[in-house]
Amino acid sequence: MMMDEDVEQASLLSFNDRPRAFPNMRSKTYSPLIFRILRRLNVRVLSIILLICFGVIFFMGASTSPIILFVFTVCIISFLLSLYLTKWVLAKDEGPPEMVQISDAIRDGAEGFFRTQYSTISKMAILLAFVILCIYLFRSLTPQQEAAGLGRAMSAYITVAAFLLGALCSGIAGYVGMWVSVRANVRVSSAARRSAREALQIAVRAGGFSALVVVGMAVIGIAILYSTFYVLLGVDDSPGSMSVNDLPLLLVGYGFGASFVALFAQLGGGIYTKGADVGADLVGKVEQGIPEDDPRNPAVIADLVGDNVGDCAARGADLFESIAAEIISAMILGGTMAKKCKIEDPSGFILFPLVVHSFDLVISSIGILSIKGTRNASVKSPVEDPMAVLQKGYSLTIILAVLTFGASTRWLLYTEQAPSAWFSFALCGLVGIITAYAFVWISKYYTDYKHEPVRTLALASSTGHGTNIIAGVSLGLESTALPVLVISVAIISAYWLGNTSGLVDENGIPTGGLFGTAVATMGMLSTAAYVLTMDMFGPIADNAGGIVEMSQQPESVREITDLLDAVGNTTKAATKGFAIGSAALASFLLFSAYMDEVSAFASVSFKEVDIAIPEVFVGGLLGSMLIFLFSAWACAAVGRTAQEVVNEVRRQFIERPGIMEYKEKPDYSRCVAIVASAALREMIKPGALAIASPIVVGLVFRILGYYTGQPLLGAKVVASMLMFATVCGILMALFLNTAGGAWDNAKKYIETGALGGKGSEAHKAAVTGDTVGDPFKDTAGPSIHVLIKMLATITLVMAPVFL
């Protein structure tokens, strides 16, 4: 027995002693063109350019509103803090050479795929921008826009510029998420050799850098657009000029651009990461019986690359577009309500969402910095539960959110017409904050193996693969109930609080209900930066575990990274629950904003959609079908990609038998190339379906309505499609996200030694469940978050076409 262990150790040493076990995927490190240009500039020249840019930004802010100045200031300070976090993380050591080699291979693969993927997305975005330009040059204008002298050409250029800026910012948000994760992973691995708390702190601060940049860019992007349009269009209260209440409608292109990029980023990244993961698990774990992230598995580098492009880059773009869509819809509803109530200075109601997210940057920064490392790294402290540490930071952020939200409502939403309205809206925000906390707790309950649902699922694995699948599906279906009840209570409570705020129109009818739900949505997203930090923590910890396994570190180090990885799975599931909850509320707002926009363009009241009309009911059916077809295509894309990976890994094991004995090196780059090519090819079909469906349905039924004498039929059918797709999408995403997360953590629970541990029959059944859940939780589920918001933003942009 001792002789076998000595042989194994010798073979491991010979494997690690190879001069370059993990070659670069490309000959040189990639960075975007803009960063390469900036690096070549003289420091003084760059400083002058930055000062001029800041001067222009602050001048436009000062010309618009003091509130915008406040937003600009907070965003810039948050960017400076994110630079400090980056410097702090990058100052940490990268560990021994074998760790660095693996990290370099992951970084090269991730940056190579990102470059190709976003090159494809940018070409599609430019094509779509041209289509939008052509449509807007021939569309109708609202009476307010005509009165202000805003011509069709100007309207078209504004919408296209907003769309392209939203797409660009969304792409940068994705790149930032990926950039930090591929540099932090090896530093977390190295820190895990010393203490769990230090590894946790590095992963959290790396995630915090990305979160602050993503949220800050969403806020400052909209603020810059708003102030630019305000100054260029000469907005004021005089007759014949554009009213400030109508300005937010010009921002809808920004939200659509962000959603467009986020959808393809999530689809492409999700197909990449899960195609590699499923292929690696099926052959490595099930057929060959080797551990997860074992260096002998040819697909392991592709799997680790996928964590960065799927979980980090895609989630950064996802949260960016969530915040952008929510801010824009709330600004539209705030402007509409201010107009109905004839509020003298409506800027507070319109700019309120920007201030809430500015405070989000402040309080989330405090939450991130509250997570400290051990005072003396040389002293081995007992391993704490990382989830408890993260929860403390989240609880602190929640408390600060309640305080800053109350202060924001008193500052911006106080009006002489209804002196107590601000307090009603503060309560709406509290409803949103409680909803966010409830969603995080529900997701944690259904996906953390400390709780009964996941343990029951793990127990089902002991009786076979089939019972594991049945238990996982039933758990996912059950998990939709509590979130739906929470959303329902939140929407009704916020609407009622808004309606009783005392704000009424000229006929004495309460008008604050919809804005109340908008404020609740802002409350829910008021801790978005900290939640995104917890989400980014997951894939960074997962990558760190892979690097530790591949570099053959001691078991004690792997135990620390396994613990962080299991917590990361739970935080990712909680973030997805948070994302779908905010998507539900944001979609309700966007739906209301769509109806307001149709009313503005048609000059006819458009407040109700009658589903008893056959065509409108059919629109609802088509919306429901879209969710199921989209999910099917997304999961099928992962399945096809995984099949290619499985065949390639099997081929390498057969043709290179020395791989299993560490005598031959797997061809990692071949699997990376297969997965990258498949992901780019497979993301097009479901993405095109999502974009084309509402436009085609709206145009077909507009023509049908013209010939059957039914005005606004196209707009009504699209509204029904949007409504049904949102409801179906919420339920489908909840099911897919929770079932996938539970399957993953049931496997992790068994790997802790329960029910026979690694290699047991229960473990093999749990691996099968995990592979089924992979496309659920990381491809189809997160893509539906983006889909339901993109459907709403695309209908906002295309609304005039349906009339």
VENDAZI-V586341 format. One record per pair of residues at least 24 apart in sequence whose ideal C-beta (glycine too) atoms are under 6 Angstrom apart, sorted by sequence separation. I is the first residue (numbers start at 1). J is the second residue. D is the distance in Angstrom with one decimal. If there is no record, write none. Layout:
i=<I:I>
j=<J:J>
d=<D:D>
This chain:
i=<405:541:694:697:180:225:276:277:327:367:370:491:494:542:645:648:743:744:133:276:541:743:132:180:225:367:744:180:276:367:490:538:644:743:129:537:401:177:273:364:446:538:740:129:176:272:363:537:538:644:739:129:740:741:176:272:273:363:534:535:641:739:740:272:363:269:270:442:535:736:737:173:269:363:442:125:173:269:531:736:737:269:359:637:736:531:169:266:438:733:265:435:733:169:265:266:356:633:634:732:733:118:355:633:262:435:729:261:262:630:525:524:262:431:630:729:352:258:259:431:726:258:431:114:348:521:521:258:428:725:626:110:521:255:428:722:255:427:428:518:110:343:255:424:722:107:622:106:251:424:718:514:22:21:22:421:30:421:16:26:421:22:25:103:248:418:24:25:248:418:718:30:418:26:615:25:99:248:715:166:170:428:432:436:714:715:431:435:99:163:167:171:245:429:433:162:166:170:174:428:432:94:158:162:166:170:428:432:148:163:167:245:95:148:159:163:167:245:425:429:89:92:95:94:93:487:690:694:619:623:627:622:626:616:620:624:694:702:245:616:619:623:627:631:694:144:214:218:615:619:623:627:695:616:620:624:698:214:218:222:627:210:214:218:609:92:609:609:89:89:89:598:85:405:448:85:86:447:85:401:182:401:444:447:82:181:82:178:397:443:444:82:181:223:443:591:397:78:178:440:443:177:178:219:177:79:638:78:219:439:440:174:177:439:587:121:635:75:638:174:439:121:173:174:75:173:390:75:216:634:635:215:584:634:170:173:631:634:170:117:170:71:580:580:68:68:208:576:341:64:367:340:364:368:61:64:356:360:364:60:204:63:360:361:573:353:360:201:341:356:60:340:201:337:198:569:197:569:197:337:386:195:387:333:386:195:333:566:194:333:200:196:330:110:326:105:109:113:106:110:106:110:326:601:587:594:598:602:583:590:594:597:601:323:580:583:587:579:583:319:315:312:311:307:307:307:304:304:480:483:293:480:295:480:293:293:477:476:479:322:326:329:336:325:329:332:476:476:329:472:475:472:65:71:78:67:74:81:457:71:74:454:458:457:454:458:446:454:458:462:447:447:446:449:468:472:447:449:462:465:461:464:468:465:461:461:215:215:212:211:211:211:208:207:210:207:207:204:203:206:203:203:299:299:298:188:298:185:189:184:188:181:185:189:181:185:189:186:275:279:283:296:193:196:274:278:282:296:192:271:275:279:283:271:275:279:283:301:192:298:192:276:302:271:275:302:299:298:302:276:275:272:272:271:268:271:271:268:267:264:267:267:264:263:102:99:102:99:98:142:142:325:310:318:325:286:285:281:281:278:278:277:274:274:274:273:274:270:271:270:266:267:266:266:263:262:263:259:259:259:256:255:256:12:256:252:253:252:120:109:113:25:15:25:11:140:139:135>
j=<429:565:718:721:206:251:302:303:353:393:396:517:520:568:671:674:769:770:160:303:568:770:160:209:254:396:773:210:306:397:520:568:674:773:160:568:433:210:306:397:479:571:773:163:210:306:397:571:572:678:773:164:776:777:213:309:310:400:571:572:678:776:777:310:401:309:310:482:575:776:777:214:310:404:483:167:217:313:575:780:781:314:404:682:781:578:217:314:486:781:314:486:784:221:317:318:408:685:686:784:785:171:408:686:317:490:784:317:318:686:582:582:321:490:689:788:412:320:321:493:788:321:494:178:412:585:586:324:494:791:693:178:589:324:497:791:325:497:498:589:182:415:328:497:795:182:697:182:328:501:795:592:101:101:102:501:111:502:98:108:503:105:108:186:331:501:108:109:332:502:802:115:503:112:701:112:186:335:802:254:258:516:520:524:802:803:520:524:189:253:257:261:335:519:523:253:257:261:265:519:523:186:250:254:258:262:520:524:241:256:260:338:189:242:253:257:261:339:519:523:184:187:190:190:190:584:787:791:717:721:725:721:725:716:720:724:794:802:346:717:720:724:728:732:795:246:316:320:717:721:725:729:798:720:724:728:802:319:323:327:732:316:320:324:716:202:719:720:202:205:206:715:205:526:570:208:209:570:209:526:308:527:570:573:209:308:212:308:527:573:574:213:312:354:574:722:530:212:312:574:577:312:313:354:313:216:775:216:357:577:578:313:316:578:726:261:775:216:779:316:581:264:316:317:219:317:534:220:361:779:780:361:730:780:317:320:780:783:320:268:321:223:733:734:223:227:368:737:503:227:530:505:529:533:227:230:522:526:530:227:371:231:528:529:741:522:529:371:511:526:231:511:373:511:373:744:373:745:374:515:564:374:567:514:567:377:515:748:377:518:386:383:518:305:521:301:305:309:304:308:305:309:525:800:788:795:799:803:785:792:796:799:803:528:785:788:792:785:789:532:535:539:539:539:542:543:543:546:731:734:546:734:550:735:549:550:735:735:738:582:586:589:596:586:590:593:738:739:593:739:742:743:347:354:361:351:358:365:742:358:361:742:746:746:745:749:738:746:750:755:741:742:742:745:765:769:745:749:762:765:762:765:769:768:765:766:528:529:529:529:532:533:533:533:536:536:537:537:537:540:540:541:645:649:649:540:652:540:544:540:544:539:543:547:540:544:548:547:638:642:646:659:557:560:638:642:646:660:557:637:641:645:649:638:642:646:650:668:560:666:561:645:671:641:645:672:671:671:675:675:675:675:679:679:679:682:683:683:683:683:686:687:687:687:547:547:550:551:551:600:601:789:778:786:793:767:767:767:771:771:774:774:774:775:778:778:779:778:779:779:782:783:783:786:786:786:790:789:790:793:793:793:794:552:797:796:797:797:680:672:676:669:662:672:662:800:800:801>
d=<4.3:5.0:5.8:5.7:5.0:5.8:3.8:5.0:4.3:4.4:5.6:5.8:3.6:5.8:6.0:5.8:4.0:5.2:4.9:4.5:4.1:5.0:5.6:5.2:5.9:5.3:5.9:5.0:4.7:3.6:5.8:3.2:5.2:3.4:5.0:5.7:5.6:4.7:2.8:5.8:4.6:5.2:3.5:5.6:5.5:4.9:5.3:5.8:4.0:5.9:5.9:5.6:3.7:5.3:4.7:5.5:3.0:3.9:4.1:5.8:4.1:5.6:2.5:5.8:5.6:4.5:5.2:5.0:3.7:4.1:5.3:4.5:3.7:6.0:5.8:4.6:5.8:5.8:5.6:5.3:4.1:3.7:4.1:3.6:3.5:5.2:5.3:4.4:4.9:5.1:4.7:5.8:4.1:4.7:4.3:5.7:5.8:5.8:5.2:5.8:5.9:5.5:5.2:4.2:4.0:4.3:4.9:5.8:5.1:5.3:5.3:5.2:4.1:5.5:6.0:4.0:4.9:5.8:4.7:5.0:5.0:3.7:5.1:5.7:3.7:4.0:5.6:4.5:4.5:5.6:5.3:5.7:5.9:5.1:5.0:5.7:4.6:5.2:6.0:5.2:5.1:5.7:4.7:5.0:5.7:4.1:5.9:5.9:5.0:3.8:5.5:5.0:4.6:5.9:5.1:4.0:4.4:5.2:5.3:5.3:5.4:3.8:3.9:3.6:3.8:5.9:4.8:4.6:4.5:3.3:5.4:5.3:4.9:5.2:5.9:5.3:5.3:5.1:4.5:3.8:4.2:4.5:3.8:4.4:3.8:5.9:4.9:5.2:5.6:3.9:3.7:5.4:4.0:5.3:4.6:3.3:2.8:3.9:5.1:4.1:2.5:4.9:5.4:4.3:4.2:5.6:4.7:3.9:5.7:5.7:6.0:5.7:5.9:3.7:4.1:4.1:4.8:4.4:4.8:3.6:5.5:4.2:3.3:5.9:5.4:5.1:5.3:5.7:3.6:3.7:5.7:5.5:5.5:5.2:4.4:4.8:5.6:5.4:5.6:5.7:3.8:3.8:4.3:6.0:5.6:4.8:5.0:5.1:5.6:4.3:3.5:4.9:5.8:4.6:3.8:4.5:3.9:5.8:4.3:5.5:5.3:5.9:5.1:4.9:5.6:5.8:4.7:5.5:6.0:5.6:4.9:4.8:5.0:5.8:4.6:5.5:5.1:5.5:4.2:4.5:5.3:5.2:5.8:3.9:4.8:4.9:4.3:5.1:4.9:5.0:5.4:5.1:4.1:5.6:4.2:5.8:4.5:4.9:5.1:4.6:3.3:4.2:3.8:5.7:5.0:5.7:3.7:4.7:4.7:4.6:5.8:4.1:3.0:5.2:4.4:5.8:4.5:4.6:5.2:5.0:4.2:4.8:4.6:4.0:5.6:5.4:5.7:4.1:5.9:5.1:5.2:5.9:4.8:4.1:4.9:3.9:4.5:5.6:5.3:5.0:5.9:4.8:4.6:5.9:5.6:5.2:3.8:4.2:5.1:4.1:4.6:4.3:3.4:5.7:5.5:4.6:4.6:5.3:4.1:4.2:5.0:5.2:5.8:5.9:3.4:5.5:5.4:5.7:5.9:5.6:5.4:4.9:4.3:5.4:4.7:5.3:5.6:5.4:4.7:4.7:5.7:5.4:4.8:5.3:4.4:6.0:5.3:4.7:5.3:4.9:5.1:4.7:4.0:4.9:5.4:5.4:3.7:5.3:4.9:4.2:5.5:5.4:5.8:5.3:5.2:5.2:5.6:5.5:4.9:3.4:5.5:4.8:5.7:5.9:5.6:5.7:5.3:4.9:5.7:4.9:5.6:5.2:3.7:4.2:5.1:5.2:5.5:4.6:5.2:5.5:3.9:4.5:4.4:5.7:3.9:5.9:5.9:4.4:3.9:5.8:4.4:3.9:5.1:5.4:4.6:4.3:5.2:2.7:4.7:5.3:5.2:4.9:5.2:4.8:4.1:4.6:4.0:5.6:5.5:5.0:5.8:5.3:4.2:4.3:5.1:4.8:5.0:5.3:5.6:5.3:3.8:5.2:6.0:4.7:4.5:5.2:5.6:3.8:4.3:4.6:4.4:5.8:4.3:4.6:4.1:4.4:5.8:4.5:5.9:4.5:3.9:4.4:4.6:4.3:5.2:3.2:4.6:5.7:4.9:5.7:4.7:5.4:5.3:5.3:5.0:6.0:4.7:5.6:4.4:5.2:3.8:6.0:3.6:4.3:5.2:5.1:5.1:5.8:5.4:4.6:5.6:5.3:5.2:4.6:4.7:3.9:5.6:6.0:5.1:4.9:2.9:2.6:4.3:5.6:5.0:4.8:5.9:4.0:4.4:3.7:5.2:6.0:4.3:5.8:6.0:4.7:4.5:5.3:4.8:4.8:5.2:5.4:3.9:4.3:4.9:5.1:6.0:4.1:4.1:5.7:6.0:5.6:5.1:5.7:5.0:5.5:5.1:4.9:4.3:4.5:5.4:4.9:5.9:5.7:5.8:5.7:5.0:5.8:5.4:4.7:5.3:5.4:4.3:5.0:5.1:5.9:5.1:5.2:5.9:3.3:5.4:5.3:4.7:5.3:4.6:4.8:5.4:5.6:3.7:4.9:4.2:4.3:5.8:5.2:4.7:4.3:5.9:5.3:5.9:4.8:4.8:5.7:4.2:5.9:4.4:5.4:4.1:5.9>
